[in-house]
Amino acid sequence: MHPTGSPAGRLAAVGNQMIEIHLWLSAELTRLQTSLDTPSRDLRAHCLTFCAALGRHHTGEDAGAFRLLAEEAPELRPVIENLITDHEVVAGILERVEALLGGDTAVPVAQVRAELGGLAALLESHFRYEEKRLVTALNALTGRPGTTEKLLGLTAPPHLPGPR
């Protein structure tokens, strides 16, 4: 993954890094949807790579950031439960996309497009809700030992613009 640039592996502005990861994932999903217009041999690989990255992000949040926030900010537990439910729905969509791409036949572009369209709509809402409710609490973790990748499943690519 990408280096965090944080000194001695200490967390720095985790909430802002989560926003950067969301921006990157959203941009990758848009790029993936656009690539459906001109399918290539790389479509399967690009799609599976995206699915794996999104899955790692949500698994990392569930096991890392959400668990820590539930301990430190119990008032956020209902929000976290809602987000975990969203993660389960997203995982179902990713499984369907992976199944559509798994065969040796041509990619069923219309079906993949429909699944990715639903995923894009869900993620837009999910990311905004998560950011609105958790960024401040996550940023309060600044200075703790650990890495963003442990808490969020991914580290924000360094080339992204700052938070929205």
N, C-alpha and C positions, 0 to 999 in steps of 0.2 A: 504494500500500500504506500501511500504518499507520506512523507515525513510530516510530523506535526509542527516542527519548528519550535516547540515549547521546551524550555530549559529543563534538563534532567528528568524528562518524561512527566512533568507536572501538567495537570489540566489547565487550560486557559480558555475562557469564554466558550464553554462546551455548547451552550445554546446557539451561539453564533455559528459555530462549526456545524451544528445540526442543520441550520438554515442553508449553509453552503452545500452540504451533502444533498439536501432536498433540491436545491437549484440544479446541481449536477445531475441528479437522478431524473428530474423533470426534463432537462435538456436532452439527456440520453434517450428518454422515452419519446420525445418529439422527433429526434433524429431517427429513431427506430421506426416510428410510424411513417415518416417521410420515405424511408428506404423501402417500404412496402410498395410504393409507386413504381419502383424499378427493381424488382427482386433480383438478387444475385446469389452466387454461391455463399457469400459471406452473411447472408440474412440469418441463417440458422445460428451461426456462431455469434453474431452480434446480439441476437435475441436471447440466446441462452446465457451469454455473458451478462447482459442487463438483468435477466431474471435472477441469476446467482448473486449479483451485487445488491439488488433490492432485498432479496431474501436474507443476505448477511446483515444488511442494515437493520431490518426489523428484528431478526433474531438477536443481534447485538443489543438493540434497545431493550427488548424484553428481558434479557438476562443481565444487562448491565445498568444502563441509565434508569430504566423504570424501576428496577428492584431497589436501587439506591435512593431514588426519589420517594418511593413508597415508604422507606424507612425514615427518611429525614423530613418528609413533608406529607404526613398521613392524609391531610386534606386533599391531596392530589390523587388519592387512590381511585375514586370514581372515574376521573379523567383517564388515568392509566388503564383501568379496566376497559373503557371504551376504545382506547387506542389499540390494546391487545386484540380486542374483537375485530377491529379493522384489519390488523395484521393477519388474522386468520382468514378473513375474506380475500385479502390480497394474495395470500398463499394459495388459496383455491384457484384464483385466476391464473397465477403463475404455473400451477400444475397443469391446468388446461392448455395454456400456451405451449408448455414444454411437450405435452402429449401430441399436440398438433404438429409440432416440429420434429417429433421423434421418428417418424417413418422414413422409409427410403424413397417415398413418392414425392411428387412436387408439393411444395408448401401450399396449404389451403389458405391463400392470401386473404380472402374475404372473411374467413373465420378468425384468423389471427388478427385482422384489422378490427373486427368487432370486439374481441377480447381485450385488445390493447386500448380501444376507445373507452370501454368500461373501466379499465384499470386507470387510465388517465383522469377520468372524471372522479373516481374514488380517491386517487392520490392527491388531486388538487385540494379537495375538501379535507382530507386527512392531514396533509402537510400543514395547511393553514390553521386548523384546529390545534394540532400538536404545537406548532410554533407559538400561537397565541397563548396557550395555557402553560407551556413548559419552559420557554426560553429563559425567563427571569430566574426560575428555580435552578435550571441547569447552569446558568452563568454564575450562580452563587457557589457552585462547586469549584470554582477557579482556585488554583493553588494546591489542590489535593494531589497526592501521588496517583499516577495512573495514566492511561492513554485514552484519547478519543476513540480509537479503534475498539478498545475493550468496552467502552460505554455505548458506542453508537454503531459498532459493526464495521464501519468504514472510517477512513480519515478523509477529510475534505481535500479534493484536488487543489493544489496551490494556485492554479490559474483562474479560479473563479472570482467574480466580483464580490464585493461585500454583501452583507445582509440587505434584504429588500426594505 
